[in-house]
Amino acid sequence: MIQVTRKDSKESVENLLRRFGRKVSQAGVLTEAKTGQYFEKPISKPERRRKAILRNQRRAAKIKKLKLGR
């Protein structure tokens, strides 16, 4: 559970919300919640790694093409 308290009585609500949002994103709470949102078939660890490597290679190739202007 992430808790944020006011530093002093003059701190605005906007600053408080900004600090809360930063802590939530750093803790990865939203990403955990979103991954559990839908059912995902169980995949073996090596297969998941292979897919991630392939994704990264495709992304790198796409960025490289964009930089070359093709």
Secondary structure, DSSP 8 states (H G I E B T S, - for coil): ------SSTT--HHHHHHHHHHHHHHHTHHHHHHHTSS------HHHHHHHHHHHHHHHHHHHHHHHHT-
